[in-house]
Amino acid sequence: MKIYTKQGDTGKTQVYAQDVMKLDKDDALLECYGTLDELNANLGVAHALITVHADSADLSAYAAQLQNIQQRLFSIGFAISNNEALNIQMVEDLESSIDQMQGQLPTQTKFILPGGHLVAAQLHVARTVARRAERRCVSLSKLYDVNPLVITYVNRLSDYLFVLARYCNQGFKHPDIEI
């Protein structure tokens, strides 16, 4: 099977949302899909880094969580137009992980700059892409029927990534960069 189809050479592409549609490649739906894909790719880098460094900070469980989140993000693309693809448990799972990690972190009293250990820095990059993905989902919801849990999940994911970055910095004995 060839990777190229030549179907998109005119600036349009076919999507399978509620109906099969041909859309301009800069349509809000494709912008949202693309940003979620970019987020997923950044999480792939974070997963690879955390896997390489997990032994030194006992973070292997979080590597598995990141891969699970990647699979869920892939499903979110379908959930944008399919209300059965998401459930509140996905959001609650993130909240539970956030609470567990925060229980082991010092209280945050200052703003924290993105960075620290390489793993944490990549998680911060993914967090900023998650914030952009959330904005794209909100914009999309003004034009298309978007499951509200999509926005909730992506919002909570950015919180999760922030806390996981702090948790990784602590695990690698690398202080957060406070301002």
N, C-alpha and C positions, 0 to 999 in steps of 0.2 A: 504494500500500500504506500503510495506516495504521500509525503507530508504536505505538499502543496496541491491545491485544487484549482487555482486560478479563478475561483468564484468570487474572491474578495478583492480582485484587482481594480474594481470600479469604486471602491470606498464603501461598499455595502457588504453585509454578512448576514447569514441566516441564523436565527436563534430559535430555540425551542422553549418558549415560555408557555403562557396559557394557550397560545396557538403558535403554529410555525409562522415566523415573521421574517421579513427581510428589512434590516435596519441599517441606517448610516452607521459607520464605525465609530462616530463620535456621539452617538445617542447616549442618553443618560443611563440606560440599562447596561450598555456595553462599558461605559465608564465605571460603573459600579462593579460589574463583573471583573474588569481589569484591575481595579484597585484591590478587590478581595484576592485576586490571583497574586498580585504583588505582595500582599500581606502574607499569603501562604508561602511564597518563595522565601521571604525574609524569615519566617518561622522555620523553614527548612534549613536555612543557614544556622539559626539559633540551635536547632535540634542537633545538627552536625557538631557544632562547637561544644554544646553541653555534653554530648556523647563522648567526645575526645577528652574532656576535662572532668567528667562526672566522678571518677574515682577519687580525685583529690578533694572533693567537697561533698561526696555522697548525694549527688543530684540525679541519679539514674531514674528515680521515679518521675522526676519532672521532665526528663527526656521523653519518657513514655507519654506523659500528659501532653506535651507539645505535639507529638505525632497524632494523638487523639484529636487535639484541637485542629490540626491540619485537615484531618478527615471531615471534621464537622464544618470547617470553612468551605470545603468543597461542596458539602450538602447545602450550605446556606445559599449558594448560587441557585440551586433548585428551589429552596424555600422562599426565595424572593417572589416566585410565582406559584408556589405550592404550599398551602398552609399546613399540610400534614408533615412536612419534612423537619420541623422544629418542635421542641417542646420546652416547657419551663424548666425541666430537670437539667437541661444543658446549661442554663444560666445559674441554677442553684449549685451545680457541680463547680463552676468557676468561683462562686461566692464562698463555697466551702474551702476550696484550696486557698483563696485569698485569706480567709480567716485563720486557717491553720498556719500559713506562713507568717502572717502579721503577729500571731501569738508568740513567735520566736524572734521577732525583730525588735530593736529598740524603737521607742516612740519617735516618730518623725516630728521634729520641731522647726525645721528649716526647709526651704526649697532644695531640691536635689537636681544637680546637673546630670544630663545623660552621660554615662561613661562608667569608669571603674574597670573591672575585669573585662576582658574581651567578650565573654559570654554575656555579661550584663549590658555592655555597650550595644551588642547586637539586639538584645531584647528591647532596649530603648528605641532602636531604629524600628523594630517591628511595632512597638507601641505607637509611634508617630504615624506609621502607615495605617494602623488600626483606627486611629482618630480620623484620618482622612477617609478611610473606608466608611466610617460611621457618617461623616458628612455627605458622602456620595449616596449612601442609603437613604438619608433624610431627603436629599434632593430628589432621588428616584421616587420616594413615596408620594411626592407631590404630583407625579406624572403617571405612575403605575400603582397597582394594588400591591403593596408590600406588607408581608406579615410583620406586625410590630415587634415580634420576638427577634427578628433579624437585627433591628436597631439596638434592642436591649442586649442581645448577645455580644455584638461587636463593641458596644460601650463597655460592658463588663470585661470583655477580653482585654481592652486597653488597660483597665485597672489591674487585671491579673498580671499582665506583662510588666507593669511598673513594679508591682510587689515582688514578682519573681526576679526582676533585675536586682532589687535591693537584697533579696534573699541569696542570690548568687554571689553578690559582692561580699556578703557576710560569710558565706560558705567558703569562698576563696580567700578570706581574710584580707579583703581589699575594701577600704572604707568608701562609703558613698561620698560623692563630691558635693558638699553642702555649700549653699550661699546664703 
